[in-house]
């Protein structure tokens, strides 16, 4: 670890209350049967499985340490189409979007292998970023968040978008490299490099839990 990374990590201990953001660990993005149907490789399935396992352990560590956990989930509503995404995927902004993943209330939108505890905040979103058109910023303000750690799926999409928006809301952001995954190793690696360059400190779960243990405001 270089001197700048060490300085950043040390500063987080005194930066205020940490909050863990769990992003999109939902059936449509994590169930191996669903992903195999999309053509995700065995390597990609293993990466997602490992990231979900690490995220679940982080959630338990956060609860033990007194760190608030905020759950961010895609809840797509076909009655309010995401026209820009439809255009990007099909060439027409008016294409039907009822086949999009994580339709609100569907089995695909359910949490996968982990779930919120009573009283933990849940943020439902329409777009990639957990901040876009949601109450996430207000929720973090109410929690007194000084910085956030981000885990979940997928690294190059909703993790990246949420981390960039955290930085643009003036919150130091940590992305937990082994608690996130993309469907290819190249996409995951590239996204982490982009995040480390422009928006977040990237670290493993073990380093994050060590910071939580050192932080008095987490207790």
Buried (B, 14 or more C-beta within 10 A) or exposed (E): EEEEBEEBBEEBBEBBBBBBBBBBBBBBBBBBEBBEEEEBEEEBBEBBBEBBBBBBBBBEBBBEBBBBBBBBBBBBBEEEBBEEBBEEEEEEBEBEBEEBBBBBEBEBBBBBEBBBEEEBBBBBBBBBBBBEEBEBBEBBEEBEBBBBBBBBBBBBBBBBBBBBBBBEBEBBBBBBBBBBBBBBEEBBBBBBEBBBEEBBBBBEBEBBBBBBEEBEBBE
